[in-house]
Amino acid sequence: MIEGFRSVHMPCCGKRKHFGAICGALENASFRTSPGLPVAVAERREPMTRKADASAFLFTPFADILLDDGDVPALLDYYRRESDVDLGFRDALDKRLWVSAHSDIFRENVKIYPLRELLRLYHTMEVRIRDMSAGVIIFDIPRVESPHPSPVPGILAEHLRIALTFYMERVLSRRQAELGQRDEFLRDLFHGRMPDAETAMEKARSFGWDLGGALLVVVARLSDESGTGADPLSVQAVVQLTRSRLRAFFPKTVYTVMTKDLVFLVPFASDEPSKNRIRENILSFALSLREEFSREFGLSVAVAAGGRAKDVMDVPRSYEEALHVAGVQPAVFPGEAAVFWESIGEYRILSLMSQNQEAERLCADVLGPLIDDSAPSSRDLLETLRMLDACNWNVRDVSARMRFHYNTIKYRSARIREILKIDPDDAAVRFRIGLALRLLELLPDTMRFVKK
C-alpha cells in the first residue's frame, strides 16, 4: 500500500468528493522515481505535448477512471495516450496479462517472454499491496543507461502505480469477501450443516460450481520434519501449489483450509473416470507433492481420500472417512503417499473405536504392564508381542524377522505369557491381543502408553 493511503477505501461512483483530498495531496507530492525508469523518452519518441506535460503531475484523470468503474485496460490506455509509451501489466493475483501498445513486437514479447527476461529487457515498476506483490508494470523502454532521465513520465508512471494499487486492492478485498463466503459454505457442507440438497446446490451455483454428480473428499495433511502438524502459516504458503496440482487431474476441484489440513472437494461429471483411474490420479498428485514439499519447504504431506459421496448431502460422510484415514495413515501406513478409505480394511472400524475412551481401557486391560513405560523391559516385550501377533505366534519366524537368537525370542514369549497370564493357543485370546495392539497404534500421542 502506498504510504499515507492505508486506510483509504476505494470510492464508488457518486462519491467523488471523498477522492478530492487524495488527488490534491497527490498533485503536490514529491514522488520518488524508480531507478532509471523513465529513460529520456524524448530520445525514442516525439516530444510530449504541453497537455501531457501538465497532466503528468495530476492524479485526477486516474481517479476519474477508477470512480467510473474503470479497469486495468482503461488505466493503461490513458497512460499510453499521455506518454506515448507502450506498456503492459502482469497481474500476480489472477495471473492475467493486459497490454496497451501500438508495437506488435512489444506486445508479443510481453506475451511470450517469462517475467525474469522482461525484467532484464525493459523498465518495470512493481505494484504492491502491503507485503504482497500484486503485479508488475512493464514499459516499452529498454534498460539503457542515460545521464539525463526525464522526470515527467516517471511521475506519471508513479500515478499509474498508485491507481493500479487502488484497483488491485479493491479486487483483493472483493475476492477475500467471496473466499470467506466460499469457505463458510464448504465448512457447513463438510460438517453436515446444510438443511437440504436444494439449498446446497443453489449456494454452490452462486459460486459457479456444479456439485450435481458424485463427489469425493480428499484431505492433504502437512507436517514438519519432527512429524508434528505444520503451523497454519506453512499451510497457507502451499495452498496455491497444492490446488493447482490437484486441478491438473480434476479441473473442477474446490477447496478450503481447515487449520492443519487442506480439504478438497472433487466433483465428477457424468463422464467420470473409473475408480482405478481416480486412485491413480490421486496417487500421482500425492507423489508430486511429497517430493516438492520436502525439497522446497521441508514439509511432508500425507493425502487421505474418503469414500465416494453419491450426492452433495453425502459429502459429510466422505469428509469424516477422509479424516479417519488421515488419522490412521501415520501409524499404519507411514510410507504411503496416498491412502484410501476402501483400502484400510479393519481400520475403518478401529479408527472409530479409537476415538472412544473404552479403547484406552481395553488396551490397559489386555496389554497390562507391557504398555507401562516405566516397567522393566516393557518396550522390548511389547515390540516382541507385536511381531508374535504378526507372525501368528511362530517363534522361529519372529526370530528371523527381528534378527534375534531363537532362545531370546522364546524367553521373551514365555515372559509375555507369564505377565499377561494368557494362553496364545486360545483363538479368542489371540483376537483380543491383536485388537488391543491395533487400537494402541491409533490412540492419541498424549497417552502415557508405549507407542510403536
Sine and cosine of phi, psi and omega as CSV:
sin_phi,cos_phi,sin_psi,cos_psi,sin_omega,cos_omega
0.00,0.00,0.63,-0.78,0.00,-1.00
-0.93,0.37,0.67,-0.74,-0.05,-1.00
-0.82,0.57,0.77,-0.64,0.04,-1.00
1.00,-0.06,-0.11,0.99,-0.05,-1.00
-0.83,-0.55,0.36,0.93,-0.08,-1.00
-0.88,0.47,-0.61,0.80,-0.09,-1.00
-0.99,-0.12,0.07,1.00,-0.04,-1.00
-0.97,0.22,0.80,-0.61,0.06,-1.00
-1.00,-0.06,0.68,-0.73,-0.02,-1.00
-0.91,0.41,0.92,-0.38,-0.09,-1.00
-0.96,0.28,0.37,-0.93,0.05,-1.00
-0.99,-0.14,0.07,-1.00,0.04,-1.00
-0.85,0.53,0.60,-0.80,0.02,-1.00
1.00,0.02,-0.03,1.00,0.00,-1.00
-0.83,-0.56,0.63,0.77,-0.08,-1.00
-0.89,0.45,-0.49,0.87,-0.08,-1.00
-0.87,0.49,-0.45,0.89,0.00,-1.00
-0.95,0.32,-0.30,0.95,0.00,-1.00
-0.99,-0.11,-0.12,0.99,-0.05,-1.00
-0.86,0.51,-0.72,0.69,-0.03,-1.00
-0.90,0.43,-0.61,0.79,0.00,-1.00
-0.91,0.42,-0.73,0.68,-0.03,-1.00
-0.87,0.49,-0.67,0.74,0.01,-1.00
-0.89,0.46,-0.66,0.75,0.02,-1.00
-0.91,0.41,-0.64,0.77,-0.01,-1.00
-0.92,0.40,-0.59,0.81,-0.03,-1.00
-0.91,0.43,-0.54,0.84,-0.06,-1.00
-0.99,-0.13,-0.03,1.00,-0.08,-1.00
-0.97,0.26,0.42,-0.91,0.10,-1.00
-0.97,-0.25,0.99,-0.17,-0.09,-1.00
-1.00,0.08,0.58,-0.81,0.12,-0.99
-0.99,0.17,0.56,-0.83,0.05,-1.00
-0.99,-0.15,0.73,-0.69,0.04,-1.00
-0.86,0.50,0.58,-0.82,-0.10,-1.00
-0.77,0.64,0.92,-0.38,0.09,-1.00
0.93,0.37,0.19,0.98,-0.13,-0.99
-0.84,0.54,-0.90,0.44,-0.06,-1.00
-1.00,0.07,1.00,-0.02,-0.03,-1.00
-0.99,0.11,0.98,-0.17,0.11,-0.99
0.36,0.93,0.96,0.28,-0.04,-1.00
-0.84,0.55,-0.46,0.89,-0.01,-1.00
-0.88,0.47,-0.39,0.92,0.01,-1.00
-0.94,0.35,-0.40,0.91,-0.09,-1.00
-0.96,-0.28,-0.42,0.91,-0.12,-0.99
-0.72,-0.70,0.05,-1.00,0.07,-1.00
-0.92,0.39,0.50,-0.86,0.04,-1.00
-0.85,0.53,0.60,-0.80,-0.02,-1.00
-0.95,0.31,0.46,-0.89,-0.02,-1.00
-0.96,0.26,0.24,-0.97,0.05,-1.00
-0.88,0.48,-0.57,0.82,0.02,-1.00
-0.86,0.51,-0.73,0.68,0.00,-1.00
-0.90,0.43,-0.64,0.77,-0.02,-1.00
-0.87,0.50,-0.63,0.77,-0.02,-1.00
-0.97,0.23,-0.70,0.71,-0.09,-1.00
-0.95,0.32,-0.29,0.96,0.01,-1.00
-0.88,0.48,-0.42,0.91,-0.04,-1.00
-1.00,-0.07,0.07,1.00,-0.06,-1.00
-0.92,-0.39,0.73,-0.69,0.08,-1.00
-1.00,-0.02,-0.23,0.97,-0.10,-0.99
-0.79,0.62,-0.71,0.71,0.01,-1.00
-0.87,0.49,-0.62,0.78,0.05,-1.00
-0.91,0.41,-0.65,0.76,0.03,-1.00
-0.88,0.47,-0.65,0.76,0.02,-1.00
-0.87,0.49,-0.65,0.76,0.02,-1.00
-0.89,0.46,-0.70,0.71,-0.01,-1.00
-0.91,0.41,-0.65,0.76,-0.02,-1.00
-0.92,0.39,-0.46,0.89,0.03,-1.00
-1.00,-0.02,0.41,0.91,0.00,-1.00
0.87,0.50,0.53,0.85,0.07,-1.00
-0.93,0.36,0.33,-0.95,-0.05,-1.00
-0.86,-0.51,-0.18,-0.98,-0.04,-1.00
-0.87,0.50,-0.73,0.68,0.02,-1.00
-0.83,0.56,-0.63,0.78,0.00,-1.00
-0.91,0.42,-0.65,0.76,0.02,-1.00
-0.92,0.40,-0.68,0.73,0.01,-1.00
-0.91,0.41,-0.66,0.75,0.00,-1.00
-0.89,0.46,-0.65,0.76,0.02,-1.00
-0.88,0.47,-0.72,0.69,0.00,-1.00
-0.87,0.49,-0.69,0.73,-0.03,-1.00
-0.89,0.45,-0.66,0.75,0.01,-1.00
-0.89,0.46,-0.65,0.76,-0.09,-1.00
-0.98,0.18,-0.49,0.87,-0.07,-1.00
-0.96,-0.29,-0.28,0.96,-0.10,-0.99
0.86,0.50,0.54,0.84,0.04,-1.00
-0.88,-0.47,0.84,-0.55,0.08,-1.00
-0.93,0.37,0.48,-0.88,-0.03,-1.00
-0.35,-0.94,0.25,-0.97,0.08,-1.00
-0.63,-0.78,0.24,-0.97,0.03,-1.00
-0.68,-0.74,0.85,-0.53,0.07,-1.00
-0.99,-0.13,0.92,-0.40,-0.03,-1.00
-0.99,0.15,0.86,-0.50,-0.01,-1.00
-0.99,0.13,-0.25,0.97,-0.03,-1.00
-0.99,0.14,-0.75,0.66,-0.04,-1.00
-0.95,-0.30,0.06,1.00,-0.01,-1.00
0.84,0.55,0.67,0.74,0.02,-1.00
-0.95,-0.32,0.29,-0.96,-0.02,-1.00
-0.76,-0.65,0.74,-0.67,0.12,-0.99
-0.85,-0.53,0.66,-0.76,0.00,-1.00
-0.72,-0.69,0.72,-0.69,0.13,-0.99
-0.84,-0.54,0.97,-0.23,-0.14,-0.99
-0.42,-0.91,0.55,-0.83,0.19,-0.98
-1.00,0.05,-0.50,0.87,-0.09,-1.00
-0.99,0.17,0.87,-0.49,0.06,-1.00
-0.93,0.38,-0.53,0.85,0.00,-1.00
-0.90,0.43,-0.74,0.68,0.01,-1.00
-0.89,0.46,-0.67,0.74,-0.01,-1.00
-0.86,0.51,-0.70,0.71,-0.01,-1.00
-0.93,0.36,-0.63,0.78,0.01,-1.00
-0.87,0.49,-0.69,0.72,-0.02,-1.00
-0.91,0.41,-0.53,0.85,-0.02,-1.00
-0.97,0.25,-0.64,0.77,-0.18,-0.98
-0.98,-0.20,-0.43,0.91,-0.05,-1.00
-0.98,0.19,0.60,-0.80,0.11,-0.99
-0.93,0.37,0.35,-0.94,-0.07,-1.00
-0.86,0.51,-0.61,0.79,0.00,-1.00
-0.86,0.52,-0.64,0.76,0.00,-1.00
-0.95,0.32,-0.61,0.79,0.03,-1.00
-0.91,0.42,-0.62,0.78,0.04,-1.00
-0.89,0.45,-0.52,0.85,0.02,-1.00
-0.97,0.23,-0.58,0.82,-0.12,-0.99
-1.00,0.06,-0.60,0.80,-0.17,-0.99
-0.84,-0.55,0.32,-0.95,0.15,-0.99
-0.97,0.26,0.66,-0.76,-0.06,-1.00
-0.68,-0.74,0.32,-0.95,0.13,-0.99
-0.69,-0.73,0.69,-0.72,0.00,-1.00
-1.00,-0.04,0.67,-0.74,0.10,-0.99
-0.98,-0.21,0.85,-0.53,-0.06,-1.00
-0.84,-0.54,0.57,-0.82,0.14,-0.99
-0.88,-0.47,0.96,-0.28,-0.13,-0.99
0.83,0.56,-0.87,-0.50,-0.05,-1.00
-0.99,-0.13,0.22,0.97,-0.09,-1.00
-0.91,-0.42,0.67,-0.74,0.07,-1.00
-0.98,0.20,0.82,-0.57,0.01,-1.00
-0.98,-0.19,-0.21,0.98,0.01,-1.00
0.33,-0.94,0.06,-1.00,-0.02,-1.00
-0.73,-0.68,0.76,-0.65,0.12,-0.99
-1.00,0.00,0.75,-0.66,-0.01,-1.00
-0.90,-0.44,0.86,-0.51,-0.01,-1.00
-0.98,-0.18,0.60,-0.80,0.04,-1.00
-0.98,0.18,0.87,0.49,0.03,-1.00
-0.75,-0.66,0.94,-0.33,-0.04,-1.00
-0.87,0.49,0.48,-0.88,0.02,-1.00
-0.99,0.16,1.00,0.02,0.07,-1.00
-0.81,-0.59,0.51,-0.86,0.00,-1.00
-0.97,0.25,0.64,-0.77,0.05,-1.00
-0.58,-0.81,0.74,-0.67,-0.01,-1.00
-0.97,0.24,-0.22,0.97,-0.06,-1.00
-0.79,-0.61,0.94,0.35,0.05,-1.00
-0.93,0.38,0.61,-0.79,-0.01,-1.00
-1.00,0.07,0.79,-0.61,-0.03,-1.00
-0.98,0.20,-0.30,0.95,-0.13,-0.99
-0.91,0.41,-0.82,0.57,0.01,-1.00
-0.91,0.41,-0.39,0.92,0.06,-1.00
-0.90,0.43,-0.68,0.74,0.02,-1.00
-0.94,0.35,-0.64,0.77,0.06,-1.00
-0.89,0.46,-0.65,0.76,0.04,-1.00
-0.91,0.42,-0.59,0.81,0.04,-1.00
-0.91,0.41,-0.62,0.78,0.10,-0.99
-0.86,0.50,-0.68,0.74,0.02,-1.00
-0.88,0.48,-0.68,0.74,0.01,-1.00
-0.87,0.49,-0.69,0.73,0.00,-1.00
-0.90,0.44,-0.67,0.74,0.00,-1.00
-0.89,0.45,-0.68,0.73,0.03,-1.00
-0.92,0.40,-0.55,0.84,0.06,-1.00
-0.89,0.45,-0.72,0.69,0.06,-1.00
-0.85,0.53,-0.73,0.69,-0.06,-1.00
-0.90,0.44,-0.74,0.67,-0.04,-1.00
-0.92,0.39,-0.54,0.84,0.05,-1.00
-0.92,0.39,-0.61,0.79,0.06,-1.00
-0.90,0.43,-0.67,0.74,0.05,-1.00
-0.87,0.49,-0.70,0.72,-0.03,-1.00
-0.91,0.42,-0.64,0.77,0.01,-1.00
-0.90,0.44,-0.68,0.73,0.03,-1.00
-0.90,0.43,-0.65,0.76,-0.01,-1.00
-0.92,0.40,-0.67,0.74,0.00,-1.00
-0.89,0.46,-0.62,0.79,0.05,-1.00
-0.91,0.43,-0.68,0.73,0.02,-1.00
-0.92,0.40,-0.66,0.75,0.03,-1.00
-0.89,0.45,-0.60,0.80,0.05,-1.00
-0.88,0.47,-0.65,0.76,0.03,-1.00
-0.93,0.37,-0.63,0.78,0.03,-1.00
-0.90,0.43,-0.72,0.70,0.00,-1.00
-0.87,0.50,-0.67,0.74,0.00,-1.00
-0.88,0.47,-0.67,0.74,0.01,-1.00
-0.90,0.43,-0.71,0.70,-0.02,-1.00
-0.90,0.43,-0.64,0.77,0.03,-1.00
-0.91,0.42,-0.66,0.75,0.06,-1.00
-0.89,0.46,-0.63,0.78,0.00,-1.00
-0.92,0.39,-0.73,0.69,-0.01,-1.00
-0.89,0.45,-0.57,0.82,-0.06,-1.00
-1.00,-0.07,0.17,0.99,0.10,-0.99
0.95,0.31,0.52,0.85,-0.04,-1.00
-0.99,-0.16,0.12,0.99,0.06,-1.00
-0.99,0.11,0.74,-0.67,-0.09,-1.00
-0.92,0.40,-0.61,0.79,-0.02,-1.00
-0.35,-0.94,0.18,-0.98,-0.06,-1.00
-0.91,0.41,-0.61,0.79,-0.04,-1.00
-0.88,0.47,-0.69,0.73,0.03,-1.00
-0.90,0.44,-0.68,0.74,0.00,-1.00
-0.90,0.44,-0.69,0.73,-0.02,-1.00
-0.92,0.40,-0.64,0.77,0.01,-1.00
-0.90,0.43,-0.67,0.74,0.02,-1.00
-0.91,0.42,-0.67,0.75,0.01,-1.00
-0.89,0.46,-0.67,0.75,0.00,-1.00
-0.90,0.44,-0.50,0.87,0.02,-1.00
-0.91,0.42,-0.38,0.93,0.07,-1.00
-0.99,-0.15,0.08,1.00,0.00,-1.00
0.99,0.16,0.36,0.93,-0.01,-1.00
-0.98,-0.20,0.60,-0.80,0.10,-0.99
-0.93,-0.36,0.97,-0.23,-0.01,-1.00
-0.94,-0.35,0.56,0.83,-0.11,-0.99
-0.99,0.14,-0.26,0.96,-0.03,-1.00
-0.96,-0.27,-0.44,-0.90,0.07,-1.00
-0.95,0.31,0.45,-0.89,-0.05,-1.00
-0.67,-0.74,0.32,-0.95,0.01,-1.00
-0.61,-0.79,0.70,-0.71,0.05,-1.00
-0.98,-0.17,0.78,-0.63,0.03,-1.00
-0.84,-0.54,0.77,-0.63,0.00,-1.00
-0.93,-0.38,0.79,-0.61,0.11,-0.99
-0.95,-0.32,0.92,-0.40,-0.06,-1.00
-0.95,-0.31,0.81,-0.59,-0.06,-1.00
-0.98,-0.19,0.54,-0.84,0.10,-1.00
-0.58,-0.82,0.42,-0.91,-0.01,-1.00
-1.00,0.05,-0.13,-0.99,-0.09,-1.00
-0.90,0.44,-0.45,0.89,-0.01,-1.00
-0.98,0.18,-0.14,0.99,0.00,-1.00
1.00,-0.06,-0.09,1.00,0.04,-1.00
-0.99,0.11,0.32,-0.95,-0.03,-1.00
-0.87,0.49,0.61,-0.79,0.02,-1.00
-0.92,0.38,0.51,-0.86,0.03,-1.00
-0.95,0.31,0.38,-0.92,-0.06,-1.00
-0.83,0.56,-0.57,0.82,0.00,-1.00
-0.91,0.41,-0.63,0.78,0.04,-1.00
-0.91,0.42,-0.62,0.78,0.03,-1.00
-0.88,0.47,-0.73,0.68,-0.02,-1.00
-0.89,0.46,-0.55,0.84,-0.07,-1.00
-0.91,0.41,-0.43,0.90,-0.08,-1.00
-0.94,-0.34,0.16,0.99,-0.05,-1.00
-0.86,0.51,-0.79,0.62,-0.10,-0.99
-0.89,0.45,-0.65,0.76,0.01,-1.00
-0.90,0.44,-0.71,0.71,-0.01,-1.00
-0.89,0.45,-0.71,0.71,0.00,-1.00
-0.88,0.48,-0.70,0.71,-0.04,-1.00
-0.90,0.43,-0.58,0.81,0.02,-1.00
-0.91,0.40,-0.69,0.72,-0.01,-1.00
-0.94,0.35,-0.58,0.81,0.01,-1.00
-0.93,0.36,-0.34,0.94,0.09,-1.00
-0.89,0.45,-0.49,0.87,0.02,-1.00
-0.99,-0.13,-0.59,0.81,-0.04,-1.00
-0.75,-0.66,1.00,0.02,-0.17,-0.99
-0.87,0.50,-0.43,0.91,-0.09,-1.00
-1.00,-0.09,0.25,0.97,-0.03,-1.00
-0.90,0.43,0.65,-0.76,0.13,-0.99
-0.86,-0.52,0.31,-0.95,-0.12,-0.99
-0.48,-0.88,0.24,-0.97,0.19,-0.98
-0.52,-0.85,0.24,-0.97,-0.01,-1.00
-0.95,-0.31,0.80,-0.60,0.03,-1.00
-0.90,-0.44,0.99,0.16,0.03,-1.00
0.83,0.56,-1.00,0.05,-0.06,-1.00
-0.98,-0.21,0.01,1.00,-0.06,-1.00
-0.87,-0.50,0.57,-0.82,0.26,-0.96
-0.98,-0.19,0.85,-0.52,-0.09,-1.00
-0.92,-0.39,0.85,-0.53,-0.06,-1.00
-0.92,-0.39,0.63,-0.78,0.10,-0.99
-0.93,-0.38,0.90,-0.43,-0.08,-1.00
-0.97,-0.26,0.94,-0.34,0.06,-1.00
-1.00,0.03,0.54,-0.84,0.03,-1.00
-0.89,-0.46,0.70,-0.71,0.05,-1.00
-0.99,0.15,-0.06,-1.00,-0.01,-1.00
-0.89,0.45,-0.48,0.88,0.02,-1.00
-1.00,-0.09,0.64,0.77,-0.08,-1.00
-0.87,0.49,0.53,-0.85,0.01,-1.00
-0.95,0.31,0.24,-0.97,0.01,-1.00
-0.93,0.37,0.28,-0.96,-0.01,-1.00
-0.87,0.50,-0.66,0.75,0.01,-1.00
-0.90,0.43,-0.63,0.78,0.00,-1.00
-0.92,0.39,-0.62,0.78,0.05,-1.00
-0.88,0.48,-0.72,0.69,0.01,-1.00
-0.88,0.47,-0.67,0.74,0.01,-1.00
-0.88,0.47,-0.67,0.74,0.00,-1.00
-0.91,0.41,-0.68,0.73,0.01,-1.00
-0.91,0.41,-0.62,0.78,0.04,-1.00
-0.91,0.42,-0.66,0.75,0.05,-1.00
-0.89,0.46,-0.67,0.75,0.06,-1.00
-0.86,0.52,-0.73,0.69,-0.04,-1.00
-0.91,0.41,-0.66,0.75,-0.01,-1.00
-0.91,0.42,-0.65,0.76,0.01,-1.00
-0.91,0.41,-0.62,0.78,0.03,-1.00
-0.92,0.39,-0.70,0.71,-0.08,-1.00
-0.86,0.51,-0.68,0.73,-0.02,-1.00
-0.92,0.38,-0.73,0.69,-0.07,-1.00
-0.96,0.29,-0.63,0.78,0.00,-1.00
-0.90,0.43,-0.63,0.78,0.02,-1.00
-0.91,0.41,-0.67,0.74,-0.05,-1.00
-0.97,0.26,-0.68,0.73,-0.15,-0.99
-1.00,-0.05,-0.54,0.84,-0.14,-0.99
-0.86,-0.51,-0.12,0.99,-0.06,-1.00
0.92,0.39,0.47,0.88,-0.02,-1.00
-0.89,-0.46,0.48,-0.88,0.16,-0.99
-0.95,-0.32,0.48,-0.88,-0.04,-1.00
-0.73,-0.68,0.68,-0.73,0.07,-1.00
-0.85,-0.53,0.77,-0.63,-0.05,-1.00
-0.96,-0.29,0.78,-0.62,-0.01,-1.00
-0.81,-0.59,0.71,-0.70,-0.03,-1.00
-0.87,-0.50,0.73,-0.68,0.08,-1.00
-0.99,0.17,-0.04,-1.00,0.09,-1.00
-0.97,0.26,0.30,-0.95,-0.03,-1.00
-0.94,0.33,0.75,-0.66,0.07,-1.00
-1.00,0.01,0.74,-0.67,-0.06,-1.00
-0.96,0.29,-0.43,0.90,0.04,-1.00
-0.39,-0.92,-0.03,-1.00,-0.12,-0.99
-0.90,0.43,-0.51,0.86,0.00,-1.00
-0.98,0.19,-0.15,0.99,0.03,-1.00
-1.00,-0.10,0.01,1.00,-0.03,-1.00
-0.89,0.46,-0.65,0.76,0.01,-1.00
-0.83,0.56,-0.60,0.80,0.02,-1.00
-0.90,0.43,-0.72,0.69,0.01,-1.00
-0.88,0.48,-0.62,0.78,0.02,-1.00
-0.91,0.42,-0.71,0.70,0.02,-1.00
-0.89,0.47,-0.64,0.77,0.03,-1.00
-0.90,0.44,-0.66,0.75,0.03,-1.00
-0.89,0.47,-0.63,0.78,0.03,-1.00
-0.91,0.41,-0.64,0.77,0.03,-1.00
-0.90,0.43,-0.65,0.76,0.04,-1.00
-0.89,0.46,-0.68,0.73,0.01,-1.00
-0.89,0.46,-0.55,0.84,0.04,-1.00
-0.95,0.31,-0.57,0.82,-0.02,-1.00
-0.98,0.20,-0.54,0.84,-0.20,-0.98
-0.80,0.60,-0.77,0.64,-0.08,-1.00
-0.88,0.48,-0.62,0.79,-0.08,-1.00
-0.99,0.11,-0.62,0.79,-0.15,-0.99
-0.98,-0.18,-0.56,0.83,-0.02,-1.00
-0.80,-0.60,0.85,0.53,-0.14,-0.99
-0.90,0.44,-0.44,0.90,-0.05,-1.00
-1.00,-0.09,-0.01,1.00,-0.09,-1.00
-1.00,0.05,0.74,-0.67,0.04,-1.00
-0.96,0.28,-0.55,0.83,0.00,-1.00
-0.62,-0.79,0.68,-0.73,0.02,-1.00
-0.78,-0.63,0.61,-0.80,-0.10,-0.99
-0.89,-0.45,0.54,-0.84,-0.01,-1.00
-0.81,0.59,-0.66,0.75,-0.03,-1.00
-0.93,0.38,-0.26,0.97,-0.12,-0.99
-0.99,-0.15,-0.10,0.99,-0.15,-0.99
-1.00,-0.06,0.02,1.00,0.14,-0.99
0.81,0.58,-0.81,-0.59,-0.06,-1.00
-0.91,0.42,-0.29,0.96,0.00,-1.00
-0.95,0.32,-0.20,0.98,0.15,-0.99
-0.84,0.53,-0.75,0.66,-0.02,-1.00
-0.97,0.24,-0.67,0.75,-0.04,-1.00
-0.89,0.46,-0.59,0.81,0.02,-1.00
-0.90,0.43,-0.56,0.83,0.07,-1.00
-0.95,0.30,-0.67,0.74,-0.01,-1.00
-0.90,0.43,-0.57,0.82,-0.07,-1.00
-0.92,0.40,-0.27,0.96,0.01,-1.00
-0.99,0.17,-0.17,0.99,-0.06,-1.00
-0.99,-0.16,0.59,-0.81,0.01,-1.00
-0.90,0.45,-0.38,0.93,0.04,-1.00
-0.89,0.46,-0.44,0.90,0.04,-1.00
-0.90,0.44,-0.66,0.75,0.05,-1.00
-0.89,0.45,-0.68,0.73,-0.02,-1.00
-0.91,0.42,-0.64,0.77,0.02,-1.00
-0.88,0.48,-0.71,0.70,0.02,-1.00
-0.88,0.48,-0.66,0.75,0.01,-1.00
-0.92,0.40,-0.66,0.76,-0.03,-1.00
-0.93,0.37,-0.66,0.75,-0.12,-0.99
-0.99,0.11,-0.67,0.74,-0.12,-0.99
-1.00,-0.10,-0.27,0.96,0.14,-0.99
0.75,0.66,-0.76,-0.64,-0.10,-1.00
-0.89,0.46,-0.31,0.95,-0.03,-1.00
-0.92,0.40,-0.33,0.94,0.02,-1.00
-0.96,-0.27,0.24,0.97,0.11,-0.99
-1.00,-0.09,0.94,-0.34,-0.11,-0.99
-0.89,0.46,-0.36,0.93,-0.04,-1.00
-1.00,0.03,-0.21,0.98,-0.02,-1.00
-0.96,0.29,0.59,-0.80,-0.01,-1.00
-0.87,0.49,0.72,-0.70,0.09,-1.00
0.87,0.50,0.30,0.95,-0.06,-1.00
-0.89,0.46,-0.63,0.78,-0.02,-1.00
-0.91,0.41,-0.72,0.69,-0.01,-1.00
-0.89,0.45,-0.66,0.75,-0.03,-1.00
-0.94,0.34,-0.62,0.79,0.03,-1.00
-0.91,0.41,-0.66,0.75,0.05,-1.00
-0.88,0.47,-0.65,0.76,0.02,-1.00
-0.92,0.40,-0.62,0.78,0.02,-1.00
-0.89,0.45,-0.66,0.75,0.04,-1.00
-0.86,0.51,-0.69,0.72,-0.04,-1.00
-0.94,0.33,-0.59,0.81,0.07,-1.00
-0.88,0.48,-0.68,0.73,0.03,-1.00
-0.89,0.46,-0.67,0.75,-0.03,-1.00
-0.93,0.36,-0.49,0.87,-0.06,-1.00
-0.98,-0.22,0.33,0.94,0.04,-1.00
0.84,0.54,0.58,0.81,0.08,-1.00
0.89,0.46,0.47,0.88,0.07,-1.00
-1.00,0.00,0.95,-0.32,-0.10,-1.00
-0.88,0.47,-0.65,0.76,-0.03,-1.00
-0.90,0.44,-0.66,0.75,0.03,-1.00
-0.90,0.43,-0.64,0.77,0.02,-1.00
-0.91,0.42,-0.66,0.75,0.02,-1.00
-0.86,0.51,-0.67,0.74,-0.01,-1.00
-0.92,0.38,-0.67,0.75,-0.06,-1.00
-0.96,0.28,-0.59,0.80,-0.01,-1.00
-1.00,0.03,-0.18,0.98,0.02,-1.00
0.88,0.47,0.65,0.76,0.14,-0.99
-0.92,-0.39,0.36,-0.93,0.04,-1.00
-0.89,0.46,0.55,-0.83,-0.02,-1.00
-0.82,0.57,-0.68,0.74,-0.04,-1.00
-0.92,0.39,-0.52,0.85,0.05,-1.00
-0.90,0.44,-0.74,0.67,0.01,-1.00
-0.92,0.39,-0.60,0.80,0.03,-1.00
-0.88,0.47,-0.68,0.74,0.03,-1.00
-0.90,0.44,-0.72,0.70,-0.01,-1.00
-0.89,0.46,-0.65,0.76,0.01,-1.00
-0.87,0.50,-0.68,0.74,0.03,-1.00
-0.90,0.44,-0.64,0.77,0.02,-1.00
-0.90,0.43,-0.64,0.77,0.02,-1.00
-0.89,0.46,-0.70,0.71,0.02,-1.00
-0.87,0.49,-0.64,0.77,-0.03,-1.00
-0.93,0.36,-0.71,0.71,-0.04,-1.00
-0.92,0.39,-0.72,0.70,-0.07,-1.00
-1.00,0.06,-0.17,0.98,0.00,-1.00
0.83,0.56,0.83,0.55,-0.07,-1.00
-0.80,-0.59,0.35,-0.94,0.13,-0.99
-0.87,-0.49,0.98,-0.19,-0.07,-1.00
-0.91,0.41,-0.15,0.99,0.09,-1.00
-0.97,0.26,-0.22,0.97,0.03,-1.00
-0.99,0.10,0.87,-0.50,-0.04,-1.00
-0.87,0.50,-0.62,0.79,0.01,-1.00
-0.90,0.44,-0.61,0.79,0.04,-1.00
-0.91,0.42,-0.70,0.72,0.02,-1.00
-0.87,0.49,-0.65,0.76,0.01,-1.00
-0.88,0.48,-0.73,0.68,-0.03,-1.00
-0.90,0.43,-0.64,0.77,0.02,-1.00
-0.89,0.46,-0.73,0.68,-0.01,-1.00
-0.89,0.46,-0.66,0.75,0.02,-1.00
-0.90,0.44,-0.72,0.70,-0.03,-1.00
-0.90,0.43,-0.65,0.76,0.01,-1.00
-0.90,0.44,-0.65,0.76,-0.01,-1.00
-0.95,0.31,-0.58,0.81,0.08,-1.00
-0.92,0.40,-0.61,0.79,-0.02,-1.00
-0.86,0.52,-0.58,0.82,0.03,-1.00
-0.88,0.47,-0.45,0.89,-0.14,-0.99
-0.98,-0.21,-0.10,1.00,-0.03,-1.00
-0.94,0.35,0.48,-0.88,-0.05,-1.00
-0.84,0.54,0.49,-0.87,-0.02,-1.00
-0.91,0.41,-0.32,0.95,-0.05,-1.00
-0.97,0.25,-0.16,0.99,-0.01,-1.00
-0.94,0.35,0.44,-0.90,-0.02,-1.00
-0.99,0.14,-0.03,1.00,-0.07,-1.00
-0.96,0.28,0.44,-0.90,0.11,-0.99
-0.92,0.38,0.77,-0.64,-0.01,-1.00
-0.95,-0.30,0.27,-0.96,-0.03,-1.00
-0.87,0.49,0.00,0.00,0.00,0.00
